[in-house]
């Protein structure tokens, strides 16, 4: 608990930096900028976003992990650099569990399973039937080996017992371009970039990957509704502080995040980016991360996914 007069009551007393480990244009950077602007107003203190990109998010995460544990350098993270990469890379410069402290989840978005219109499927059952009839010939795109889109594809493959071919791209943009162009059959796409193509009839939306339907495209069922029980993969964003940051500061930042993310105007800003606001307590976020590690460990081991270093 924060108490008036405590050493932490005046936090923050200097500018705060939020490190985004991915470039401008993506969901992580976008939510970091909304949160930074709102926290700056709330705190009456400068809050800036700094992009430190590369190595699948590891460069930015490592920078925060090695920063002073005082709350003035934070990480707006994705599943990649905090959960998935540590499971895939044998050589990491930071220990995600010890060197990064969960503060609060910030946002969440489903992936959207889309198919090229030439695929004779208007629902998941028809896609599975088509994939089984064309074993080894149906391909799915991802934004890169080891990312949530790849692991969603592998989970789908495992649960449906289909033989579909993974085609990794360097980012989501070239992947959706090739899906629309017919070079690949299906793609577990980020929701915001895929929606315009669905609206224009250039891609067929079959299902979302989260346990609940998306408010942005409520007519599309979940994979759970489509018969894949327990399929729940989300493209989330969350705030982490360097390991060892005092609990009082962690709680102060989490409370501030909830205050701004609970505001209707902020929720609307994020919805326009395809993101649902999802604040949590530090304890809730820590448990969520643990569940994420369990989920991705099971997929990586079952699919025998490895990364060449």
Residue pairs with C-beta under 8 A, 6 or more apart in sequence:
1 251
2 8
2 9
2 248
2 251
2 252
2 255
3 9
6 248
7 248
8 246
8 248
8 249
8 252
11 71
11 249
11 252
11 253
12 43
12 45
12 71
12 72
13 45
14 45
14 72
15 45
15 46
15 47
15 48
15 72
16 39
16 43
16 45
16 46
16 47
16 48
16 71
16 72
16 73
16 74
17 47
17 48
17 49
17 50
17 72
17 73
17 74
18 32
18 35
18 36
18 47
18 48
18 49
18 50
18 74
18 75
18 76
18 239
19 49
19 50
19 51
19 52
19 60
19 63
19 64
19 73
19 74
19 75
19 76
20 28
20 29
20 32
20 49
20 50
20 51
20 52
20 53
20 60
20 76
21 28
21 51
21 52
21 53
21 57
21 58
21 59
21 60
21 61
21 75
21 76
21 77
21 78
21 80
21 81
22 28
22 29
22 51
22 53
22 57
22 60
22 78
23 29
23 51
23 53
24 51
26 172
27 78
27 107
27 109
27 190
27 192
27 235
27 237
27 273
27 274
27 275
28 76
28 77
28 78
28 237
29 49
29 51
29 76
30 273
30 275
31 76
31 106
31 107
31 237
31 270
31 273
31 275
32 49
32 76
32 237
33 49
34 266
34 269
34 270
34 273
35 47
35 76
35 106
35 239
35 257
35 260
35 261
36 47
36 48
36 49
37 47
38 260
38 263
38 266
39 47
39 256
39 257
39 260
40 46
40 47
42 256
42 259
42 260
43 256
49 76
51 60
52 59
52 60
52 63
53 59
53 60
54 60
56 80
56 81
56 85
56 144
56 146
56 147
57 77
57 78
57 80
57 81
57 85
58 81
58 85
58 89
58 92
58 93
58 94
60 75
60 81
61 75
61 77
61 81
61 82
61 94
61 96
61 100
61 240
62 93
62 94
63 73
64 73
64 74
64 75
64 100
64 240
64 241
64 242
65 93
65 94
65 95
65 96
65 99
65 100
65 242
65 243
66 94
66 99
66 242
67 73
67 242
68 242
69 241
69 242
69 243
69 244
69 245
69 246
70 245
70 249
71 241
71 245
71 246
71 249
71 250
71 252
71 253
73 241
73 242
74 103
74 239
74 240
74 241
74 253
75 81
75 82
75 100
75 239
75 240
75 241
76 106
76 237
76 238
76 239
77 100
77 237
77 238
77 239
77 240
78 148
78 235
78 236
78 237
79 148
79 235
79 236
79 292
79 296
80 146
80 147
80 148
81 96
82 96
82 100
82 238
82 240
82 289
83 96
83 289
83 292
83 293
83 296
84 146
84 147
84 148
84 151
84 296
84 300
85 92
85 96
85 146
86 92
86 95
86 96
86 97
87 293
87 296
87 297
87 300
88 146
88 300
88 305
88 306
88 307
89 307
89 309
90 309
91 309
94 100
98 243
99 242
99 243
100 240
100 241
100 242
100 243
101 240
101 241
101 242
101 243
101 244
101 245
101 250
101 282
102 238
102 240
102 282
102 285
102 286
102 288
102 289
103 238
103 239
103 240
103 241
103 250
103 253
103 254
103 257
103 282
103 285
104 238
104 239
104 253
104 254
104 257
104 258
104 279
104 280
104 281
104 282
104 285
105 236
105 237
105 238
105 239
105 278
105 279
105 280
105 284
105 285
105 288
106 237
106 238
106 239
106 257
106 261
106 277
106 278
106 279
107 236
107 237
107 238
107 270
107 275
107 276
107 277
107 278
108 210
108 234
108 235
108 236
108 237
108 275
108 276
108 278
109 190
109 191
109 192
109 214
109 234
109 235
109 236
109 274
109 275
109 276
110 191
110 208
110 209
110 210
110 214
110 233
110 234
110 235
111 148
111 149
111 152
111 188
111 189
111 190
111 191
111 208
111 209
111 233
111 234
111 235
112 188
112 189
112 190
112 191
112 194
112 195
112 198
112 205
112 207
112 208
112 209
112 214
112 217
112 220
113 124
113 127
113 156
113 186
113 187
113 188
113 189
113 205
113 206
113 207
113 208
113 209
113 223
114 179
114 186
114 187
114 189
114 194
114 197
114 198
114 203
114 204
114 205
114 206
115 121
115 127
115 185
115 186
115 203
115 204
115 206
116 179
116 180
116 182
116 184
116 185
116 186
116 203
116 204
117 201
117 202
117 203
117 204
118 182
119 127
119 130
119 138
119 185
119 186
119 204
120 126
120 130
121 127
121 129
121 130
121 204
121 206
122 204
122 206
123 206
123 207
123 221
123 226
124 206
124 207
124 221
124 223
124 226
124 227
124 228
125 226
125 227
127 186
127 206
128 160
128 162
130 138
131 138
131 160
131 162
131 163
131 164
132 162
135 162
135 163
136 163
136 165
137 165
138 162
138 164
138 165
138 185
138 186
139 164
139 165
139 166
139 167
139 184
139 185
139 186
140 153
140 156
140 164
140 165
140 166
140 167
140 184
140 185
140 186
140 187
140 188
141 149
141 167
141 168
141 169
141 175
141 176
141 178
141 179
141 184
141 186
141 187
142 149
142 150
142 153
142 166
142 167
142 168
142 169
142 175
142 187
142 188
143 149
143 150
143 168
143 169
143 170
143 171
143 172
143 175
143 190
144 150
144 168
144 169
144 170
144 171
145 166
145 168
145 305
145 307
146 305
146 307
148 188
148 233
148 235
149 172
149 175
149 187
149 188
149 189
149 190
150 166
150 168
150 305
151 233
151 296
151 299
151 300
151 303
151 305
152 188
152 209
152 233
153 164
153 166
153 188
154 166
154 299
154 302
154 303
154 305
155 231
155 233
155 299
155 303
156 162
156 164
156 188
156 223
156 228
156 231
157 163
157 164
157 303
158 299
158 302
158 303
159 228
159 231
160 228
164 185
164 186
167 178
167 184
169 175
169 178
172 189
172 190
172 193
173 193
175 184
175 187
175 189
176 187
176 189
176 193
176 194
176 197
176 203
178 184
179 185
179 186
179 187
179 189
179 197
179 203
180 197
180 202
180 203
186 206
187 194
187 203
188 209
189 203
190 235
190 274
191 208
191 214
191 216
191 217
191 235
191 274
192 273
192 274
192 275
194 203
194 205
195 216
195 217
195 274
197 203
198 204
198 205
198 217
205 217
205 220
206 220
206 226
207 220
207 221
207 222
207 223
207 225
207 226
208 214
208 217
208 220
208 221
208 222
208 223
209 222
209 223
209 231
209 232
209 233
209 234
210 222
210 232
210 233
210 234
211 222
211 224
211 232
212 222
213 220
213 221
213 222
214 220
214 276
215 271
215 276
216 271
216 274
222 231
223 231
224 230
224 231
224 232
232 295
233 295
236 278
237 275
238 285
238 289
239 253
239 254
239 257
241 249
241 250
241 253
247 282
250 282
251 282
254 279
254 280
254 281
254 282
254 285
257 279
258 279
260 266
261 267
261 270
261 277
261 278
261 279
262 277
262 279
266 277
267 276
267 277
270 276
270 277
280 288
299 305
